């Protein structure tokens, strides 16, 4: 009896399992796809008694014959179709996916549908950035993943823009002190950029910047025309005097690669070297750095170093530097007869905005926008607004690793009047002019930016990093600085 009872219970459990498996199998949906605003024909094995769709807004169903159902895609999305066939108590399930018009049938990977457009975009991007992924969300293209360089990200965005049909209109407004000055409309593709720079392979650029104010009048009085030299006597014009060696002059925008016009031959001192024409922009390569020369000039009183920051930024990213103050002042605006006072801040000091990018050929593209030095020279009597003297320069150049970009030519003139007289006698009316003298001196100062970009590469494990303060001048370098005159 016990054995018979156990057999009955076992048969009951097996029957329940079979029913459960049948139910699960019946609910497993058959994948079906249709493009929006198009139709597909669904063929059945047995005549359909009744059909139903979970979301009628996504697809319309039409029973055109007992064994054929016409499916019309109306909205992008997914839904479920249920079909009760003759002779079957349980319905058949169909998982319907309505695709966008650009999502055509293409190659499949792990049974996941990829659109033809997605395949074309990814195949082009993966040629230079294999870790960038492309996804289509309705009519928006979404870029994800990582890239080693910013230019790879920009290139991927340009490729995706060509496939993004939908545009969006954006209105941009420029607002100053609470007043809208202008507005414009811009049409842009619907491309979302979520690509991140990979820290393991991204390139970094160290920008060594020195901002100096040079007393140009004092240098002219000493008979110097402005030549900075390397150890072999090569360099650029427009800063300080030329030592012994082979002096070469470069044209504006010429990289110091050792080529140039020999303008003075091998000279000793400055006797046979006439004044050279000043250049507004030049750059050259200084293996030992320009810092020692500027420091020597500063020590002699011919230059004043205003700032010397070292800025590290990823290739393709923007960096900025500000050494100064934010000066507030009140701005009064009138709207509808009501006066409103707001506070506006302006940056005063040494300011530098830059964006370096490493090219495939190893050159560093450097965009300076702007390099600026500003000072407050006074205030307006009417409303107390500050009077700001600003000197600024913008440029976009290509440099080799370690080349120095020199931005010069930003001049400032100060009129100095000095009176000398014999006490008492010089104060006598009319005749006192015979006993006094007046000298007008025009001091000319030049603002110079020295910008040296260097490509930073990761050090090997266990390597000791050399600090700038660890490096001392060699005897050869000290001899190179002996030609700088004293301030006496």
MIVOBA-527698 format. One line per field, with one value per residue (C-alpha): y, z, x; residue number from 1. Coordinates in Angstrom, 3 decimals, padded with zeros to 6 digits, m for minus. Layout:
# residues N
c2 = [Y_...] $
c3 = [Z_...] $
c1 = [X_...] $
nr = [NUM_...] $
***
This chain:
# residues 488
c2 = [000.000_002.425_001.656_002.220_005.544_006.751_005.892_007.881_010.913_010.665_010.541_013.587_015.578_014.568_015.643_019.041_019.487_018.639_021.204_023.853_023.179_023.377_026.736_028.149_026.903_028.451_031.862_031.939_034.630_034.153_037.182_039.210_042.521_045.219_048.653_051.673_052.620_049.258_045.889_042.262_039.098_036.550_032.987_030.519_026.713_026.509_028.842_031.687_031.963_035.221_037.690_040.401_042.967_044.217_047.815_048.833_052.143_050.309_048.008_047.348_043.748_042.685_039.051_038.829_035.031_032.280_031.552_035.032_038.160_041.526_043.537_047.296_049.112_052.492_053.519_052.513_050.143_046.557_044.759_041.248_039.603_036.735_034.329_031.649_028.921_026.422_023.272_024.842_025.993_028.091_031.098_031.517_034.491_036.696_039.360_042.204_044.901_047.948_049.422_052.920_053.647_053.753_050.417_047.974_044.345_043.942_041.563_039.947_039.400_037.134_037.196_040.962_043.014_045.663_048.184_048.754_052.356_051.351_048.796_051.398_054.005_051.540_050.064_053.523_054.573_051.290_051.881_054.482_054.015_050.379_051.043_053.473_051.994_053.308_053.003_054.278_055.513_056.441_059.136_059.987_058.508_057.823_057.424_055.639_053.962_055.281_056.801_057.642_061.040_063.943_064.153_060.574_061.662_064.659_062.496_059.968_062.783_064.057_060.587_060.203_063.647_062.431_059.671_061.720_062.874_064.698_068.171_070.227_074.016_075.669_079.322_080.827_084.131_086.308_088.020_090.822_092.409_090.987_092.458_090.167_091.513_088.967_085.667_083.233_079.905_076.956_073.608_070.681_066.915_064.738_063.083_062.501_062.260_060.166_059.117_059.278_059.728_056.612_057.612_054.579_055.656_059.367_061.825_064.694_067.986_070.005_073.723_075.614_079.285_082.314_085.810_088.521_092.296_093.437_096.935_097.497_101.041_099.899_097.188_099.650_102.021_099.161_098.635_095.271_094.229_091.202_087.782_084.692_081.911_078.232_076.623_076.792_080.463_079.922_081.496_084.156_087.932_090.538_090.151_090.436_090.855_088.359_086.659_085.242_082.479_082.006_084.304_083.246_085.013_083.238_084.553_084.858_081.496_079.463_076.615_076.552_073.455_074.703_076.355_080.112_083.044_083.698_087.436_088.083_085.184_084.112_087.220_087.976_090.374_092.820_095.039_093.721_092.873_095.693_096.069_093.397_094.087_093.159_090.283_090.063_086.289_083.667_080.349_078.257_075.158_075.518_072.183_073.695_075.953_079.715_080.055_080.675_083.543_085.216_084.746_086.425_089.354_089.675_089.692_092.493_094.543_094.316_092.051_091.223_087.784_088.273_084.609_081.202_078.463_074.845_073.530_069.890_069.055_066.115_066.364_068.004_069.408_073.066_074.602_078.047_080.058_083.279_085.078_088.200_089.410_089.577_093.230_093.923_097.017_098.046_098.203_100.017_098.912_100.401_098.264_099.758_102.790_100.675_100.894_097.677_097.490_094.358_093.438_092.478_090.930_091.394_089.441_091.544_090.108_087.497_085.272_082.378_080.093_077.304_074.029_071.704_068.704_066.116_065.297_061.928_063.190_064.100_067.864_069.725_071.979_074.820_077.278_080.325_082.241_084.556_085.364_088.509_090.857_093.581_096.218_098.859_102.318_104.380_104.876_106.974_110.055_109.663_106.192_104.845_102.147_100.848_101.813_098.616_098.593_095.278_093.733_090.532_088.229_085.169_082.599_079.044_077.309_073.918_073.178_070.315_068.754_071.221_074.187_077.558_079.861_083.524_086.036_089.543_092.998_094.054_097.405_099.905_103.408_105.510_109.202_110.214_113.894_114.724_118.263_119.288_122.750_124.772_125.393_128.860_130.103_127.672_129.082_132.654_133.705_133.985_133.906_130.631_128.774_129.397_127.442_124.390_121.667_119.320_115.862_113.852_110.138_107.694_104.238_101.425_098.072_094.932_092.091_088.652_085.220_082.220_079.071_075.688_072.619_069.224_065.827_063.882_060.144_057.781_056.789_053.197_051.645_052.515_055.506_058.557_061.685_064.674_067.880_071.286_072.331_069.334_070.636_072.922_074.947_073.304_075.244_075.600_077.133_079.524_080.698_081.283_083.810_085.770_088.031_089.549_092.993_094.128_096.667_099.206] $
c3 = [000.000_000.863_m002.420_m004.365_m002.579_m003.340_m007.022_m007.158_m005.544_m007.972_m010.961_m009.652_m009.337_m012.834_m014.268_m012.570_m013.988_m017.498_m017.223_m015.940_m018.755_m021.282_m019.890_m019.981_m023.530_m024.596_m023.176_m024.906_m027.543_m031.172_m032.265_m035.061_m036.539_m038.773_m039.885_m038.898_m041.486_m043.210_m043.056_m042.587_m043.160_m040.335_m041.518_m039.096_m039.112_m038.088_m038.664_m036.142_m033.992_m032.222_m032.225_m029.779_m029.391_m026.011_m027.160_m030.132_m030.425_m031.623_m034.276_m036.083_m036.791_m039.717_m040.209_m044.025_m044.085_m041.461_m041.580_m042.356_m040.172_m041.600_m039.089_m039.673_m037.641_m036.407_m033.586_m032.666_m029.695_m028.576_m027.793_m027.671_m030.116_m028.932_m031.436_m030.506_m033.127_m033.825_m031.755_m029.234_m025.845_m025.110_m027.314_m029.233_m028.253_m030.715_m029.490_m031.975_m032.369_m034.522_m035.795_m036.926_m040.642_m040.536_m038.721_m041.596_m041.382_m041.014_m039.482_m036.154_m033.174_m030.308_m031.720_m031.221_m034.175_m035.510_m037.983_m041.263_m040.323_m036.976_m038.672_m041.168_m038.465_m036.184_m039.005_m039.878_m036.278_m035.277_m037.857_m035.535_m032.208_m031.615_m028.105_m029.205_m029.369_m031.363_m030.364_m031.986_m029.598_m031.766_m034.006_m031.720_m032.140_m028.822_m028.726_m025.723_m024.761_m024.517_m026.794_m026.376_m028.078_m028.252_m032.020_m032.249_m030.299_m032.580_m035.674_m034.384_m033.781_m037.341_m038.743_m036.594_m037.671_m041.269_m040.286_m037.932_m040.056_m037.378_m036.348_m033.300_m033.155_m030.214_m029.323_m027.702_m025.866_m024.780_m021.497_m020.034_m016.701_m016.921_m020.389_m023.414_m026.221_m029.001_m029.828_m032.689_m033.894_m034.635_m036.210_m034.891_m035.385_m032.648_m031.536_m027.853_m026.988_m023.886_m024.913_m022.180_m022.557_m021.495_m018.860_m019.650_m023.211_m023.425_m024.198_m021.850_m022.562_m020.001_m020.719_m019.185_m019.235_m018.263_m018.448_m018.306_m018.639_m020.267_m019.980_m023.685_m023.260_m021.012_m023.457_m026.336_m024.365_m023.845_m027.634_m027.700_m030.422_m028.941_m029.754_m027.667_m028.516_m027.995_m027.094_m030.787_m031.155_m032.891_m031.716_m032.440_m032.424_m030.330_m026.713_m025.513_m026.792_m028.845_m027.485_m029.371_m031.791_m035.113_m035.047_m037.233_m037.850_m038.503_m040.194_m038.370_m037.793_m038.591_m036.239_m034.936_m036.689_m037.263_m040.614_m041.050_m042.575_m041.138_m040.488_m038.507_m038.991_m036.051_m033.934_m030.611_m028.500_m030.208_m032.147_m035.620_m034.925_m035.859_m034.537_m035.791_m036.889_m034.154_m034.648_m033.067_m033.014_m033.103_m031.595_m031.177_m029.433_m026.157_m024.901_m021.582_m021.183_m021.282_m017.533_m016.699_m019.184_m017.845_m014.283_m015.105_m016.761_m013.738_m011.413_m013.435_m013.312_m017.034_m016.696_m014.217_m014.218_m013.622_m013.545_m014.391_m014.080_m015.182_m016.518_m017.336_m019.544_m021.637_m025.382_m026.883_m023.567_m022.546_m019.741_m018.213_m015.784_m013.932_m011.528_m010.355_m008.900_m009.736_m009.484_m008.765_m009.889_m010.034_m013.254_m013.322_m015.923_m016.550_m017.592_m017.851_m015.837_m012.987_m012.254_m011.257_m009.842_m010.389_m009.590_m012.439_m011.927_m014.291_m014.179_m013.827_m013.909_m015.992_m017.896_m020.251_m022.033_m024.136_m025.841_m026.920_m029.178_m030.244_m033.969_m035.547_m036.754_m033.196_m033.554_m030.864_m032.109_m029.634_m029.581_m027.349_m026.873_m025.253_m023.541_m021.607_m019.020_m017.577_m014.863_m013.317_m014.168_m012.586_m012.283_m014.121_m012.279_m013.346_m012.172_m010.662_m013.309_m013.305_m016.174_m017.198_m019.378_m021.258_m023.536_m025.240_m028.055_m029.764_m031.952_m033.262_m034.107_m034.430_m032.386_m031.906_m028.490_m026.431_m028.829_m027.236_m028.541_m027.855_m027.984_m027.897_m029.278_m026.574_m025.681_m022.931_m022.818_m019.661_m019.861_m017.070_m016.555_m014.390_m013.319_m011.963_m010.513_m008.262_m004.926_m004.577_m007.896_m009.893_m008.311_m009.488_m012.009_m015.611_m014.709_m012.830_m016.167_m016.526_m013.337_m013.949_m016.599_m017.518_m019.003_m020.574_m020.573_m022.453_m020.900_m023.150_m021.675_m023.624_m022.385_m023.479_m023.117_m023.262_m023.796_m024.066_m024.590_m023.728_m024.361_m021.097_m021.228_m018.298_m016.393_m015.948_m012.550_m009.993_m011.964_m009.870_m011.180_m011.489_m010.040_m011.628_m008.452_m008.719_m011.870_m011.571_m014.189_m015.791_m016.189_m019.898_m019.118_m016.618_m019.244_m021.643_m019.187_m018.664_m021.647_m019.899_m018.645_m015.059_m013.977_m012.943] $
c1 = [000.000_002.786_004.545_001.362_000.774_004.305_003.878_000.647_002.321_005.261_002.942_001.090_004.369_005.469_002.127_002.472_005.977_004.757_001.951_004.407_006.853_004.027_002.929_006.481_006.944_003.672_004.637_008.036_007.561_008.562_010.656_009.097_010.290_008.804_009.976_007.892_005.212_005.723_003.969_004.916_002.846_002.644_001.853_000.220_000.174_m003.465_m006.422_m006.648_m009.738_m008.777_m005.819_m004.771_m001.933_m000.726_m000.126_m002.317_m000.403_002.730_001.177_m002.097_m003.257_m005.454_m006.610_m006.625_m007.132_m007.571_m003.817_m002.380_m002.115_m000.981_001.105_001.535_004.224_002.964_005.344_008.892_008.847_008.171_004.918_003.397_000.948_m001.293_m002.879_m005.426_m005.298_m008.058_m007.632_m005.207_m006.461_m003.327_m002.421_000.826_003.046_004.963_007.472_007.072_009.767_008.966_012.251_013.067_013.321_017.149_017.352_017.453_018.440_022.187_024.731_023.848_026.130_025.007_021.473_021.239_020.108_022.457_021.155_022.918_023.583_025.065_027.302_028.556_029.248_031.044_033.122_034.477_035.111_036.762_039.510_041.081_039.213_038.184_036.799_034.070_030.558_027.596_023.942_020.759_018.058_015.063_016.592_019.507_022.995_024.732_028.531_030.018_033.292_036.844_039.479_043.140_043.075_040.676_041.023_039.710_036.623_036.117_036.536_033.997_031.493_031.959_031.273_028.155_026.935_026.775_024.314_022.127_019.203_017.237_018.333_017.482_017.250_019.014_018.644_021.728_021.534_024.431_023.637_025.743_024.821_021.310_020.645_020.182_022.348_021.862_020.273_020.734_019.482_021.743_020.903_022.940_022.702_021.247_024.476_025.190_028.881_029.593_033.115_035.749_039.502_041.381_043.942_046.074_046.852_045.945_048.752_049.559_051.305_053.251_053.194_056.109_055.156_057.206_055.750_058.404_058.407_061.632_063.086_063.606_064.934_067.784_068.770_068.840_071.078_073.510_073.626_071.872_069.525_067.898_069.227_068.725_071.152_071.598_074.887_075.825_074.836_071.497_068.278_065.676_065.638_063.868_064.851_068.437_071.983_073.940_077.053_079.984_079.140_077.433_074.389_071.494_068.216_064.933_061.828_058.529_056.878_060.011_060.820_064.376_065.629_069.190_068.482_068.795_070.640_074.089_073.863_077.018_079.390_081.545_081.704_083.319_081.297_078.982_081.348_080.552_076.885_074.528_070.997_068.632_065.075_062.583_060.171_056.760_056.675_059.377_060.272_063.367_064.628_066.505_067.849_068.867_065.824_065.308_064.793_068.447_068.713_065.578_066.742_070.042_068.275_066.004_069.008_070.642_067.439_066.603_063.568_060.855_059.279_055.555_054.536_056.015_053.381_053.780_050.470_049.711_046.726_045.556_045.957_042.880_041.660_041.615_043.628_043.721_045.796_045.004_047.297_045.577_042.297_038.612_037.627_033.938_032.072_028.419_026.426_023.097_020.522_017.103_014.120_010.659_011.661_013.046_016.767_018.507_022.013_024.097_027.682_030.000_033.444_036.369_039.643_042.796_046.312_048.137_045.720_046.425_043.952_045.409_044.513_047.366_046.831_049.401_049.286_049.967_053.372_054.435_054.018_052.103_049.315_049.036_046.157_046.610_043.368_044.299_047.583_046.755_048.190_045.972_046.377_044.120_045.390_042.609_038.857_036.294_035.095_031.455_030.523_033.732_034.257_037.851_040.143_041.942_045.043_045.069_047.673_046.596_047.669_046.127_047.825_047.626_050.916_052.582_055.702_058.073_058.440_060.497_060.375_059.693_057.007_057.782_054.952_056.373_055.758_053.250_054.825_054.123_055.607_056.003_056.884_059.269_060.150_063.150_064.066_067.486_068.112_070.384_068.686_067.120_068.529_066.424_063.249_063.818_061.132_062.356_066.073_065.602_065.440_069.174_069.842_067.652_067.352_064.542_065.016_062.193_062.824_060.597_060.836_059.713_058.768_057.944_055.795_057.025_055.406_057.754_055.680_057.382_055.154_056.627_055.119_054.875_055.422_054.864_058.001_059.025_058.232_060.906_062.236_063.112_061.420_063.772_062.394_063.123_064.982_067.325_068.958_071.988_073.803_076.804_080.085_079.329_075.949_077.476_079.978_077.092_075.641_078.871_078.159_075.108_076.249_075.921_073.312_075.969] $
nr = [1_2_3_4_5_6_7_8_9_10_11_12_13_14_15_16_17_18_19_20_21_22_23_24_25_26_27_28_29_30_31_32_33_34_35_36_37_38_39_40_41_42_43_44_45_46_47_48_49_50_51_52_53_54_55_56_57_58_59_60_61_62_63_64_65_66_67_68_69_70_71_72_73_74_75_76_77_78_79_80_81_82_83_84_85_86_87_88_89_90_91_92_93_94_95_96_97_98_99_100_101_102_103_104_105_106_107_108_109_110_111_112_113_114_115_116_117_118_119_120_121_122_123_124_125_126_127_128_129_130_131_132_133_134_135_136_137_138_139_140_141_142_143_144_145_146_147_148_149_150_151_152_153_154_155_156_157_158_159_160_161_162_163_164_165_166_167_168_169_170_171_172_173_174_175_176_177_178_179_180_181_182_183_184_185_186_187_188_189_190_191_192_193_194_195_196_197_198_199_200_201_202_203_204_205_206_207_208_209_210_211_212_213_214_215_216_217_218_219_220_221_222_223_224_225_226_227_228_229_230_231_232_233_234_235_236_237_238_239_240_241_242_243_244_245_246_247_248_249_250_251_252_253_254_255_256_257_258_259_260_261_262_263_264_265_266_267_268_269_270_271_272_273_274_275_276_277_278_279_280_281_282_283_284_285_286_287_288_289_290_291_292_293_294_295_296_297_298_299_300_301_302_303_304_305_306_307_308_309_310_311_312_313_314_315_316_317_318_319_320_321_322_323_324_325_326_327_328_329_330_331_332_333_334_335_336_337_338_339_340_341_342_343_344_345_346_347_348_349_350_351_352_353_354_355_356_357_358_359_360_361_362_363_364_365_366_367_368_369_370_371_372_373_374_375_376_377_378_379_380_381_382_383_384_385_386_387_388_389_390_391_392_393_394_395_396_397_398_399_400_401_402_403_404_405_406_407_408_409_410_411_412_413_414_415_416_417_418_419_420_421_422_423_424_425_426_427_428_429_430_431_432_433_434_435_436_437_438_439_440_441_442_443_444_445_446_447_448_449_450_451_452_453_454_455_456_457_458_459_460_461_462_463_464_465_466_467_468_469_470_471_472_473_474_475_476_477_478_479_480_481_482_483_484_485_486_487_488] $
***
